[in-house]
Amino acid sequence: MADAPVVAVRGEAYREVPPELARFTVTATARDRDRETTLTRLAERTAAVRVLLDAAEPAVERRETGQLRVWPETKRSGERVVAYHGSVTTTVTVVDFTALGELMLRLADQEQVEVAGPWWSLRADSPAYREARHAAIADALARAREYAEALGARVTALLELADTGLATAPPMMAKAGFGWAGETAPELELDPQPQPVQAAVEARFTISEPVLG
């Protein structure tokens, strides 16, 4: 086996698959000259956001409060506070894309609330990754057989298989469009961004003695 001819190949696979998750952020803000008023308004607006997210279950799989900020605004000439600002940002993960547009619009309709996203992605354990790896291995074997056939030989054994990694595209923002129907509320149409998944392996195979003559 050690003296057998060896063929080294690289196998690759590329797929575009539908996303499994959509994430967006919702930020409630408040500003007032009085600190207590700012905090009260911020708490009320954050609570209103939570009520809408509660009502959206089970479309909402996960939500996380990422950042709470409260800071004073001062005059340039000194430390005298002229206003207080506050914000709370929540990251929302949605699995039901049919409810995504309506939920984002309802949140954006709240007073002093900013919505950004969505960003599409796959789950960390998505079957798409496994399928891409299998396809990359199959591609490596097919290439090795092609080389062996060109030499009048055949693949006899696998010596080594190395995974060079999976690659996915960075999260993409949605393509969005607003549609109006008379006096009804606006409808937000979102086109889920296909997720590219790429896998690659490097493999070494032994082959039977080539026929070179």
Beta strands, then each sheet from edge to edge (+ up, - down):
strand 1: 6-17
strand 2: 21-32
strand 3: 60-74
strand 4: 81-94
strand 5: 113-121
strand 6: 155-168
strand 7: 175-179
strand 8: 187-191
strand 9: 195-207
sheet 1: 1+ 9- 6+
sheet 2: 3+ 4- 2+ 5-
sheet 3: 7+ 8-
end
